[in-house]
Amino acid sequence: MLRNGPKSLAQSWQMGAMYNEWKKRNGYRTPPPPDVSSSMKEYFHKEKQFLSEYDTIDDPYGGY
């Protein structure tokens, strides 16, 4: 299986488990994902800023 690759779904799961064991044994660590969370307050504040920059008053199509 190591030379020819997995031939079924179960073999691919087994390969994944073997890969994770190898990483653990050799000390490889995946970095934690970045914190990309934000609050609704920040979202609405950014949206208000965006809309104020692109006011539809001067738009000849009326904002469409």
Secondary structure as UniProt FT lines:
FT   TURN            2..4
FT   HELIX           9..26
FT   HELIX           40..53
FT   TURN            57..58
FT   TURN            60..63
//
